[in-house]
């Protein structure tokens, strides 16, 4: 292959994105300069945060402009190195891959993958952004403790599946919210104590009340929207609400989010609502990965991936995620994984 | 006097209360039983939290039913004691006075007033609920630190006036929001760096942005409502929002609070919004009072009281508070203060 296939943003979506928002182009494979490496992508990750990057609205992450290569993380193999720390054949993970076959990236932004900790895909799931997010957001922002009831939205998703299992490891009760009975059955199989299908329950607030009879001690909010509202109406005293993702608001970036507000509920429960961003915790990623890997090797941490085949499927895989149609961490396989 | 005058709740208000919600009755002066004391009220305190107590809605404090004596705190003198810890002539403070001349209260619920720390009224202002609220809510929940910009609603009120001064003592910048230029002038005289008259500025969000050019690090929310919204649109990274009072929502207890929601703002700023209740901190009241008294004696903590004369003025004083017409901590003098 001498050409680099790449997905560029064709237009900013208004509302829910569709396939027409991207187009596949080709470009020459770039050359690394001093301090850089050329990487062949093996797996790309599609994640809810990317919805924010394609909105023209202000966000904490720099956005993608029309005509630019779509941003995204991945795992790949170094094919040419001009950086002392990395050699051809090394596996690396970063957020700088973009939706393309090959990328040139500066060595300091790359995490060298330690293949003894887990398979390559793990660096995009339980050892990567989703696993680390679950770890720090639940243990630190959520301050989970034994006896807590932990309610998790998008519970079978990349972050949610790890949250529920860490909650159980810490002696808490874990309640899953997901979009299908099949996902909830799997959530129970990995340790969740109860489940709520938000698409079929007649009243979400009552369903949360039934599943959490002593109230919600930790609400791990991956979505915002109606699940958030139902949780806020069922807070236990000193509840912690971890705002981790707001995907349910994603197609309303352009307008204010008008709805029921829970300022009095926060006061009455002396609850704490806090926004979480993984990159505030980079200095402790290695320690967290070591603990997550140990749990997985002990058989105490299960995970599930949903792998699409081929770069050309990347936008479709991302849309599947936005429509809650994925089951487990959504990845795209870009090239043959040489470790398999 | 052989009769006890007392204000009872005549009806639950719908919307803003008015004088017709209470009626003055008389009853015999009660006798203390073992472990109780009879107290002559000297000053009663009227506070925003009382609005919640007269709503039929669920709240963290037990409500007042129609026909019951209106609840409220005060300072008084023991006139008959059947408790070993207290003698006739001792001054005491508690939340159990009610709007009446005499009350019988169990000794364990009473705080014995140390007259060397400050005047009797201080136990209802900077050494009492408002001062202690400012102290713990700003220092612990708000985690104020040098260099922070602290935005305070109801800044000339009982809590707000202390918040601004503690913020300054800790090296922060303090910005007042109040309902009149006269109040703001006074706020500046006690140390506030800037002020916003929320009744006259054309755009509250822009006014907050101008007064807090680096964003709001700590928003001390005494009111909820439009000031809350303006603050939420101006959060600095890692902002802390202390939910201390929601008086602006007080006449909407019966209906949900519908409005703009700031879940994404909380996520983007990694902000923390937390409800505060003073009674979670009772074990450290003495230490906090000692520090507040020392600041006041050093001339570093100023305070202002607004004292209505006579028990018959109590409902009117409370309504004045609800309409932001008081200037400083609103008290009612019930009988002659023997320490003056």
Interface residues (C-beta under 8 A of the other chain):
Chain A: X58 X59 X60 X221 X224 X228 X243 X244 X245 X246 X249 X256 X257 X258 X259 X260 X261 X262 X263 X264 X266 X267 X268 X269 X270 X271 X272 X273 X274 X275 X276 X277 X280
Chain B: X58 X59 X60 X221 X224 X228 X243 X244 X245 X246 X249 X256 X257 X258 X259 X260 X261 X262 X263 X264 X266 X267 X268 X269 X270 X271 X272 X273 X274 X275 X276 X277 X280
